[in-house]
Amino acid sequence: MNSLGYAIHATHDEQQLLGELWSDIFPHGLIKSLHEHPFLAACRSGAADHEMLCDFLIQHQYYSKYFTRYLCAMMASLPEQADVKALAENLMEEMGLDRPDVVTHGELYLNAMVAVGARPGSKPMHANTRQLIDAMFQHCRSSEPLEGLAALCLGAEAIVPVVYGAILAGLRSLDVAPEGLQFFEIHVADDEDHAIVMRKIIDRLIENQPQRREKVMAIGAEMVTLRMAMLSAIDMPQRQVA
């Protein structure tokens, strides 16, 4: 159990790294490397142009449209019904089942694409995007629940403030309409709570088992590295320095 407990919910902005709650589960320097990735840095500084953000939204849509299926596959391996119930709340939010007439997260993402002028599927999937999707499915479909938990918790939910916070900054620098920001605003606000739910389960499964803890960290590092590789495939034209 993390000595800080799980009551901490940090308020993140575009410039922040992750809070102390996550410092013991990611390899040293990994999140800093993610934060400093040239694409995310360009978004935060306002240097990411329209074409770069379109490319990101198209590639990320290939990956993110499967999120509920990653989650369902991972939940299928959980032995405790209470854990399934806890994660089902995330699933219901994603699918808009928690409130009547709510716009689903998938629809909010499409709104972001429309607001920027990025047409789904208008560019082919990058090889690095495919690798990220395949790795996420591989871990989430494993009969070992720790694999899917590590991939989703560390490789997706916990890093949202770093990735989506930067994307928000980039979209705002382009004066994107409010409806184009909602998907990212909601996830920056809520996904740490989802990550903490998974972290609780992980900590219980690895308690006093250093080898299992190392496995979780390795999978988290793999998924974050694949995420950075996906970002590296985004077209970032060289700019002339005055």
VOFIKE-910673 format. One record per atom (N, C-alpha, C, O): x, y, z. Coordinates in pm, whole numbers, plus 50000, padded with zeros to 5 digits. Layout:
N
XYZ
...
***
This chain:
242
500844988150000
500005000050000
500875012450000
501815013450079
500575021749913
501325034149910
501105041650039
499975043050086
502195046650098
502095053250227
501255065950221
500785070750325
501065071450101
500265083550087
498775080550091
497965089650107
498405067750076
496995064250069
496435068049934
497175071049841
495095068049923
494465070549795
493475081949799
492685083749707
493515089749905
492585100949915
493075112949834
492305122049804
494365112749797
494935124049724
494395124249582
494475114349510
493865135549543
493475137549403
494085150649360
493555161349391
495195150049289
495915162149252
495175169449143
494545163349056
495245182749147
494725190949039
495865193548942
496865199848976
495705188548821
496775189348722
496515200648625
495365204048599
497575206548571
497455215248457
498415210248350
499075200048367
498485217648239
499235212748125
500735211548152
501425204148081
501235218448250
502665218748274
503135208048373
504345206148390
502225201148438
502605192448548
502965178348506
502455173148407
503845172148584
504055157848578
503065151248671
502175157848725
503195138148691
502275131048780
502645133848925
503785137448956
501665132049014
501885134349156
502685123249221
503035113249157
502975125049349
503795115649424
503175101849434
503875091849453
501885101149421
501195088249429
501745077949332
501655065949357
502335082649220
502785073749114
504295072349108
504815065149023
505005079249196
506465079649185
507135066249210
508265064149167
506465057149280
507085044349314
506745033149217
507205021849235
505955036149114
505495025349027
505965027048882
505875017748803
506465039048848
507055041348717
508575041748731
509075047448828
509305035948637
510775037048640
511205051648643
510555060248584
512295054348711
512785067948727
513025074548590
513695068848504
512495086348572
512725094048451
511765091248337
511755098748239
510955080748347
510095077148235
509025087748209
508825091748095
508345092248314
507285102048295
507875115448253
507245122748176
509055118648300
509735130948255
509995130148105
509815139948033
510425118348059
510675116547915
509385118147835
509385124247729
508285112647887
506995114247821
506605129047816
506205134147711
506725135647929
506375149847937
507195158247838
506675167747779
508455154647820
509345162447735
509305157847588
510055163047506
508445148347556
508365143947417
508135156047326
507325164747359
508825156847213
508725168847128
507305172547088
506975184347081
506455162547061
505085165747021
504325172047136
503645182147117
504415166247256
503685171747371
504255185347410
503505194447448
505555186647401
506175199647430
505685210347333
505425221647372
505545206647205
505045216047104
503605219947134
503215231547115
502795210347181
501415213547217
501365223447332
500605233147329
502175220947434
502135229747551
502625243847519
502145253547577
503565244947427
504135258047394
503325265647290
503605277347263
502325259147231
501555265447125
502175264046987
501725270446892
503225255846975
503915254146848
503315243046761
503675241746644
502415235146817
501795224346740
500775230246643
499815236746686
500965228146515
500055234146418
498835225146394
498715214246451
497955230046310
496695223046282
496945209046227
496265199646269
497885207546136
498145194546074
498645184446176
498265172746171
499495188846268
500025179846372
498905174746462
498855162846494
498015183746504
496925179646593
495905170946519
495335161846578
495685173746392
494815164846313
495405150846308
494695140946327
496695149946281
497355136946272
497235129446404
496945117446407
497455136646515
497305130246645
495885125146665
495695113546702
494895133446640
493505129546665
493105117446580
492365108746626
493585116946458
493265105446371
493925092746425
493275082346435
495205093546458
495895081746509
495345077346643
495145065446668
495085086946729
494595083546863
493185077746857
492805069746943
492415081646757
491075075946744
491135061146708
490295053346753
492135057346627
492315043046598
492525035246728
491965024446746
493325040946818
493625034246945
492475035247044
492075025247103
491945047247062
491005049447171
489615043447146
488865041047241
489265040947020
487945035246994
487795021247051
486675016147063
488905014847085
488865001447143
488895001647296
488934991147359
488895013747358
489145014247501
488175005647581
488594998447672
486885006147550
485934998147627
486204983247610
485934975347700
486724979347493
487044965147472
488304961147546
488404949847594
489294970247556
490434967347643
489954964847785
490344955047849
489094973747832
488614973047970
487804960247994
487994953648096
486914956947902
486104944647917
486994932247918
486794923147998
487994931947830
488894920447825
489664918947955
489824907848005
490124930048010
490864929448136
489964925248252
490374917148335
488764930448257
487834927148366
487494912248368
487204906548473
487524905948250
487164891848242
488114882848320
487754871748357
489354887548344
490324879248415
490354881848565
491064874948638
489604891648613
489634894948755
488884884548837
487734881448806
489504879148941
488844868749019
487824874049120
486924866649161
487954886749161
487084892149265
485944900249203
486164909549125
484714896549240
483544903549187
483544918249226
483094926749149
484044921349345
484084935249390
484974943749300
484684955449276
486054937749250
486944945049160
486274947449025
486414958148966
485554937548977
484814939048852
483794950348865
483644958548775
483104950548978
482104960949000
482744974749002
482214984248945
483894975949069
484564988849079
484974994048941
484835005948912
485464985148855
485904989248722
484734991148626
484834998348526
483604984548658
482424986148573
481905000548575
481265004948479
482185007848681
481775021848687
482485029848577
481885038648515
483755026948555
484505033448448
483895029848313
483715038448226
483575017148296
482985012548170
481655019648143
481375023648030
480855021048247
479555027648230
479725042348190
478975047548108
480725049048250
480995062948213
481405063948066
480905072547993
482305055148025
482785055547887
481655053647787
481635059947682
480715044947821
479645041547728
478395050047748
477405048347677
478445059347846
477315068147870
476135061447937
475005066047923
476395050448009
475315043048073
475035047548215
474085043048278
475895056748267
475725061148406
474665071848420
474145073948530
474335078748310
473315089148314
472495088448187
473035086048079
471175090548197
470335090048077
470645101747983
470905112948027
470605098847856
470765108947751
472135115847751
472285126647694
473125109647815
474455115647817
475165112847684
474945102447622
476015122047643
476835119947523
477995110647561
478675113147661
478225100047484
479275090547517
480645096947494
480775106847423
481675090947557
483025095947537
483455094547392
484195102947340
483005083947327
483325082247186
482745093547101
483395098447009
481525097647134
480905108747061
481605121847090
481765130247001
482045123747215
482785135847249
484105136447172
484535147147129
484735124847154
485995124647078
485735128546932
486505136146873
484665123346876
484335127046738
484025141946728
484325148146626
483435147646833
483195162146834
484515169746826
484615179946758
485525164646898
486845171046893
487415170346752
487995179946702
487255158946688
487765157346551
487065166846455
487705173046370
485745168046469
484985177146383
485435191546406
485605199146310
485625195346533
486005209046566
487345212846506
487575224446472
488255202946493
489575205646438
489615203346287
490495208446218
488645195746236
488635192446093
489425180046060
489965178645951
489495170846157
490195158146136
489165147346106
488335144046192
489205141745988
488225131745948
488705117745986
489795113745946
487905110146065
488315096746106
488705088045986
487985087445886
489855081445998
490295072445893
490835079045768
491115072345670
490985092345771
491435099345650
492935097745625
493425101045517
493645092745725
495045089045708
495215074645753
494515070345845
496105067145691
496295053245733
496865052345874
497535061445922
496565041245939
497105038946072
498625037246065
499125029545984
499335044546149
500785042946157
501125029346217
500355023846296
502265023946180
502705011146237
502855012046388
502555002346458
503305023446440
503475024946584
502135025246656
502035020646770
501115030546591
499765030246649
499285015846659
498725011946761
499495008046555
499104993946555
499824986246665
499224977746731
501094989146686
501854982346792
501274985346929
501204976547014
500874997946950
500275001547079
498954994147100
498704988947208
498114993746998
496834986647007
497054971947035
496424966247124
497954965646959
498184951346975
498724947947113
498334937947174
499644956347164
500204953747297
499144955247404
499104947447499
498284965447391
497234967347491
496274955447492
495894950547598
495874950847374
494994939147369
495684926747424
495064918947496
496954924947392
497674913147440
497674912647592
497404902147651
497984923747657
498034923947802
496644922747864
496454915747963
495664929647805
494324929447863
493644915847846
492764912347925
494044908247745
493454895047724
494194883947798
493804872347791
495254887547869
496024877547944
495174871748057
494334878648115
495404858848086
494714852548199
495264857348333
494664854848437
496404864248331
496994870048450
496474884348465
496864893048387
495604886948562
494974900248572
495944911748589
495654922948550
497104909048648
498074919848668
498534925948535
498834937848530
498584917948430
499074923148302
498144933948247
498594944748211
496854930848242
495904940748192
495794952748283
495674964048235
495824950448413
495764961448508
496944970848490
496774983048489
498134965248477
499324973448460
499264981348330
499604993248326
498834974648222
498784981248091
497804992848091
498105003648041
496614990648147
495595001048146
495855011848251
495695023748223
496245007748370
496475017448478
497655026348445
497535038648445
498805020248419
500035027848400
500205032748256
500755043548233
499725024848160
499925028448020
498835036947960
498955041647847
497745039048037
496635046947982
496115057148084
496295069148067
495465052348191
494755061348281
495665070648360
495385082648369
496745065548416
497575073748504
498305084848429
498605095248487
498585082848301
499365092748226
498495103148155
499005111648082
497195102448175
496295111848108
496645126448136
496635134348043
496955130348261
497285144648282
498455149348197
498475160848151
499435140648176
500605144548097
500255145447949
500625155147883
499565135347898
499285134847754
498115144047717
498265152947633
496985142047780
495795149747743
495905164247787
495345173147722
496615166947897
496825180747937
497545188547829
497205200047801
498555182247768
499285188747659
498395190547536
498435201047471
497605180347504
496705181447389
495725192847409
495455200347315
495195194247530
494285205247560
494945218647532
494345227547471
496175220047577
496895232647553
497035235347404
496865246647359
497345224747327
497475226347184
496175230347116
496165238847028
495095223947159
493785227347101
493385241647136
492845248847052
493635245647259
493295259247299
494105269547222
493605280447192
495335266247191
496175275747115
495635277846974
495925287946910
494855268146925
494225269446794
492815275346802
492105276146702
492415279346924
491075285046947
489965275446904
488975279446843
490165262746938
489145252746907
487885255546990
487985259347107
486725253546931
485455256047000
485325247347124
485915236547130
484565251947225
484445244747352
484045230047337
484535221547411
483165227047243
482735213147226
483875204247179
483815192047194
484905210347121
486065202647078
487035199647191
487975191947172
486825205747306
487715203947421
487155194147524
487905189247608
485865191347518
485195184247627
485765170447655
485945166747771
486065162847550
486605149347572
487855149947657
487985142347753
488775158747624
490045159447696
489885165747833
490555161747928
488995175547845
488745181647977
488185171448075
488605170848190
487235163348030
486625153348117
487655143148162
487675139348280
488505138648071
489465128248106
490575133648197
491015126548288
491025145848174
492025151548264
491465152848405
492185150748503
490175156048416
489555157848546
489285144648618
489395143848740
488945134148542
488415121948604
489315109748600
489145100748683
490265109048507
490945096348486
491915092548596
492225080748610
492405102148675
493245098248787
492435089948886
492955080548945
491145093348904
490305085248992
490195070948941
490245061449020
490055069348810
489985055948752
491315048548773
491325036648804
492415055648756
493725049648775
493915045148920
494495034648945
493425053049014
493575049749156
492795037049190
493265028849270
491625035249130
490865022849152
491695010849108
491765000849180
492315011848991
493155000848943
494384999149030
494814987949056
494955010149075
496155009449159
495875002049289
496714994449336
494705004149346
494334997049468
494364981949444
494884974349526
493794977749332
493764963349302
495174958149279
495544947449329
495964965649204
497354961649179
498114959949309
498784949849329
498014969849397
498774969149522
498384957149607
499224951149674
497104953649603
496664941849678
497234929049618
497584919749691
497334928449484
497804916349418
499314914549425
499814903349411
500044925449446
501514924449449
502094926149589
503314926249605
501234927349690
501714929949826
502734919449869
502474907449864
503914924249911
505004915649959
505504905849853
506024895249886
505344909349725
505814900849615
506614909349517
506084913749415
507874911649547
508704920649465
508744916949318
508774925849232
508754904049286
508834899949145
507594904149068
507674908248952
506444903149132
505194907249067
505154922449050
504634927648951
505694929349147
505784943849137
506674947949018
506344957148943
507794941049003
508694943848891
507994941348757
508224948648660
507164931148753
506424928148630
505464939548596
505364943648481
504764944548697
503854955848675
504614967848621
504184974248525
505744970948683
506534982448639
507044980648496
507084990148418
507434968348462
507944965648328
506854967548222
507104973148116
505654962848253
504544964548157
504184979248145
503934984148034
504154986348256
503875000648251
504895007948166
504545016448084
506165004648185
507235011048107
507095007647959
507295016147873
506744995047929
506554991047789
505454999247723
505625004047611
504325000847793
503195007647733
503455022647717
503045028547617
504115028747813
504455042947800
505445044947685
505345054747611
506395035847672
507365036647562
506665035247427
507005042347331
505705026147418
504945024647294
504105037047266
503925040947151
503595043247372
502835055547354
503735066647297
503335073947206
504945067647349
505875077647297
506235074647152
506415083847072
506355061847118
506655058246979
505505062346887
505755066946775
504265060846933
503125065246853
503185080246830
502935085046720
503515087746936
503625102346923
504765106146829
504675116146757
505835098346830
506995101346746
506695099746597
507385105546513
505665091946565
505305089846425
504465101246369
504235101846248
504015110246455
503225121746409
504125131146330
505245134146372
503615135846218
504405144446131
504645157946198
503705165346225
505925161046224
506295173746285
507305180646193
508505178446205
506815188946103
507725195346005
508775203746075
508515210246176
509965203446018
511065211546072
510735226346051
510305230445944
510955234146156
510675248446149
511985256146134
513005252746194
511935266346054
513105274846035
513315283546158
512385289846207
514545283746209
514845291946326
515295305646279
516215306846198
514635315946330
514955329646287
516325333746336
516765344846310
***
